[in-house]
Amino acid sequence: MNKSTEKFLEKYSRQIIIDKIGIVGQKKIANSSILIIGCGGLGTSASQYLAMSGIGHITLVDDDSITLSNLNRQTLFFENDIGKKKSLILSEQLKKINPIAKIESIDLRVNDKNIKKISKHFDIILDCSDNFKTRYLINKFCFFNKKILILAALQNFDVQACALSAWQTSNNPCYECIFPKSIKGAEESCDQMGIVAPIAGLGGITQAILVINTILQTNSEIYKELLLFDCLNRKFKTIKIKKNPKCKICNLKDYNPNSFE
């Protein structure tokens, strides 16, 4: 056994000894590629724990710069990072956590013109964005390009999280099945709604756990559940979700496969 193998086995030994992971599962984790869109409260926390778990390839996408108001909830950023690009600083920090992983940063805002180029090589996409417009775009892209979408949303003391693969079966919902564009507040920015610091961490950690569940393929029911955490009242719910027969994405008849070029 060479030194690199010994180091790998020692570093991830606490995961490898878990029956549902083992050495086979850890290799699956190491061979996985994850795209994270958004390097704020969700993205920093999710990416940190995915790097610690041994994900072999993480690409970070964000065009924002670090501000003082970010520092109460966006882990791995510090005051001397203010003014620097989030995706670049986060990638540098993740390389310290997992030096053998391929960590990349892309400094841009995702839109319908670039999402295909950015996302086409990834099977799992984490939506860590902070606005509904981007969420609906990512959902549409993932549905029509057969990508697993893992997302979370934050507000005050509340976390919502789910894993979606609406293209796999006729029963699995997409994001717009659950949250149609017509709902009240669908154009509101998450920053405008307020957030308590630990909630951002909890949301990102939940996304990271859903990624591991997806890689290990523990249970297909994961794609039919919405996780709700009400941390102020210390309540947790798992709500069963299903495809909306009136969903404008799942029932789109005139979809143009080149619309994301």
C-alpha positions in Angstrom: 0.0 0.0 0.0 1.5 3.3 -1.1 1.5 6.5 1.1 -1.2 8.2 -0.8 -3.6 5.3 -0.3 -2.7 5.1 3.4 -3.4 8.8 3.8 -6.7 8.5 2.0 -7.8 5.6 4.2 -6.8 7.4 7.3 -8.3 10.8 6.4 -11.7 9.3 5.6 -11.6 6.4 8.1 -14.5 7.6 10.1 -16.7 7.5 7.0 -15.3 4.3 5.6 -16.2 2.4 8.8 -19.9 3.2 8.3 -21.6 0.2 6.7 -23.6 2.3 4.2 -20.4 3.9 2.9 -17.4 1.6 3.2 -14.4 1.9 0.8 -16.7 1.5 -2.2 -18.9 4.4 -1.1 -15.9 6.6 -0.3 -14.5 6.0 -3.8 -17.9 7.0 -5.3 -17.7 10.2 -3.2 -14.1 10.8 -4.4 -15.0 10.3 -8.0 -18.0 12.7 -7.9 -18.2 16.1 -9.5 -20.3 18.8 -8.0 -21.3 22.2 -9.4 -22.2 24.8 -6.8 -24.0 27.9 -8.0 -23.7 30.7 -5.4 -20.9 31.2 -2.8 -22.9 32.9 0.0 -24.2 31.4 3.2 -25.4 28.1 1.6 -22.5 27.7 -0.9 -19.7 28.3 1.6 -21.1 25.9 4.2 -22.1 23.2 1.7 -18.8 23.3 -0.2 -16.8 23.2 3.0 -18.5 19.9 4.2 -18.4 18.4 0.7 -14.7 19.1 0.5 -14.2 17.6 4.0 -16.3 14.5 2.9 -13.8 13.9 0.1 -15.7 15.0 -3.1 -13.1 14.9 -5.8 -14.2 17.8 -8.0 -16.0 21.0 -7.0 -16.6 23.9 -9.2 -17.9 27.2 -7.7 -19.8 29.9 -9.6 -20.4 33.4 -8.3 -19.7 36.9 -9.5 -20.1 38.7 -6.2 -17.4 40.2 -4.0 -17.1 39.7 -0.2 -18.6 42.5 2.0 -18.6 43.0 5.7 -22.3 42.0 6.0 -21.4 38.6 4.6 -19.1 37.7 7.4 -21.7 36.8 10.0 -22.9 33.7 8.1 -20.6 33.0 5.2 -18.0 30.6 6.5 -14.4 30.7 5.3 -14.5 34.4 4.6 -12.7 36.9 6.9 -12.3 40.7 7.2 -9.1 40.8 5.2 -11.0 39.1 2.3 -13.5 42.1 1.9 -13.6 43.3 -1.7 -12.2 40.0 -3.1 -14.2 37.6 -5.3 -16.2 35.1 -3.4 -15.6 32.2 -5.8 -11.8 32.7 -5.8 -11.4 33.0 -2.0 -13.7 30.0 -1.4 -11.8 27.9 -3.9 -8.5 28.8 -2.1 -9.9 27.8 1.2 -11.3 24.5 -0.1 -7.9 23.5 -1.5 -6.5 23.8 2.0 -9.2 21.4 3.3 -8.8 18.9 0.4 -5.5 19.4 -1.4 -6.0 16.5 -3.8 -9.4 17.5 -5.0 -9.9 19.5 -8.2 -11.4 22.8 -7.0 -12.3 25.4 -9.6 -13.8 28.9 -9.5 -15.8 30.7 -12.1 -16.3 34.5 -11.7 -19.7 35.2 -13.4 -23.4 35.3 -12.8 -25.4 32.4 -14.2 -27.9 33.2 -16.9 -29.7 31.4 -19.8 -26.8 32.1 -22.1 -24.0 30.5 -20.1 -25.6 27.9 -17.8 -25.3 25.1 -20.4 -21.6 25.7 -20.9 -20.9 25.9 -17.1 -23.1 22.9 -16.1 -23.0 20.3 -18.9 -20.2 18.2 -17.4 -21.9 17.8 -14.0 -24.5 15.3 -12.9 -25.3 17.0 -9.6 -25.9 20.8 -9.3 -26.3 22.6 -6.0 -28.5 25.7 -6.2 -27.1 28.0 -3.5 -28.4 31.2 -5.1 -30.1 33.9 -3.3 -33.0 34.8 -5.6 -36.0 33.2 -7.2 -35.1 34.2 -10.8 -31.9 32.1 -10.7 -33.6 29.2 -9.0 -36.3 29.0 -11.7 -33.6 29.1 -14.4 -31.5 26.4 -12.7 -34.5 24.2 -12.2 -35.5 24.5 -15.9 -32.0 23.7 -17.1 -31.7 20.7 -14.7 -35.1 19.3 -15.8 -34.4 19.4 -19.5 -30.7 18.4 -19.3 -31.3 15.5 -16.8 -29.3 16.9 -13.9 -29.9 16.2 -10.2 -30.8 19.4 -8.5 -30.1 19.9 -4.8 -31.3 23.2 -3.3 -32.1 25.0 -0.1 -33.8 28.2 0.8 -33.4 30.3 3.9 -35.5 32.9 5.7 -35.2 34.2 9.3 -35.1 31.0 11.4 -36.4 28.7 8.6 -34.7 26.2 6.2 -36.2 24.4 3.3 -34.2 21.8 1.4 -34.8 19.1 -1.2 -33.2 16.9 -3.9 -35.0 16.9 -7.2 -34.8 14.6 -10.3 -38.1 15.4 -12.0 -36.9 13.9 -15.3 -36.3 10.4 -13.9 -39.9 9.4 -13.3 -43.4 10.7 -14.0 -43.9 11.1 -10.2 -40.9 13.2 -9.2 -41.6 16.9 -9.0 -39.4 19.8 -10.2 -38.9 23.0 -8.2 -41.7 24.8 -10.1 -44.1 22.0 -9.2 -43.6 22.9 -5.6 -43.2 26.6 -5.9 -44.9 28.0 -9.0 -43.8 31.4 -10.2 -47.3 32.8 -9.3 -46.7 32.4 -5.6 -46.5 35.6 -3.5 -43.0 36.9 -3.0 -41.5 34.9 -5.8 -39.4 37.9 -7.0 -38.1 38.8 -3.5 -34.4 38.4 -2.8 -33.4 36.2 0.1 -31.2 39.0 1.4 -34.3 41.2 1.8 -36.0 38.6 4.0 -33.3 38.4 6.7 -31.4 35.4 8.0 -29.9 34.3 11.3 -26.3 33.2 11.1 -26.5 29.5 12.0 -29.5 29.0 9.7 -27.2 29.5 6.7 -24.9 26.8 8.0 -27.7 24.4 8.6 -29.0 24.9 5.1 -25.6 24.3 3.5 -24.9 21.3 5.7 -28.3 19.8 4.7 -27.5 20.2 1.1 -24.2 18.5 1.6 -26.0 15.6 3.3 -28.4 15.3 0.4 -25.5 15.2 -2.0 -23.9 12.3 -0.1 -27.3 10.5 0.0 -27.6 11.0 -3.8 -24.1 9.7 -4.5 -24.7 6.6 -2.3 -28.2 6.1 -3.8 -29.6 5.3 -0.4 -33.3 5.8 -1.2 -35.1 7.1 -4.2 -37.8 8.6 -1.9 -35.3 11.4 -1.4 -36.7 13.0 -4.6 -40.2 13.1 -3.2 -39.5 15.0 0.0 -39.3 18.6 1.1 -37.4 19.1 4.4 -38.5 21.9 6.6 -36.7 23.2 9.7 -38.3 25.8 12.0 -35.4 26.5 14.2 -37.1 29.2 16.3 -39.8 26.7 17.5 -37.4 23.7 17.2 -39.7 21.8 14.8 -38.7 19.5 11.9 -41.0 18.2 9.1 -40.6 16.0 6.1 -43.4 16.8 3.6 -44.2 14.5 0.7 -44.1 16.3 -2.6 -45.3 15.2 -6.0 -45.4 16.4 -9.6 -47.9 19.2 -10.4 -49.9 18.2 -13.5 -50.2 21.9 -14.3 -46.5 22.6 -13.9 -45.3 24.9 -16.8 -41.9 23.2 -16.8 -42.8 19.6 -16.7 -45.5 20.1 -19.3 -43.7 22.5 -21.6 -44.5 21.3 -25.1 -42.4 23.7 -27.2 -39.1 23.4 -25.4 -36.1 24.4 -27.5 -33.0 22.3 -26.6 -30.8 25.2 -27.9 -32.4 27.8 -25.6 -29.5 27.5 -23.1 -26.8 28.0 -25.7 
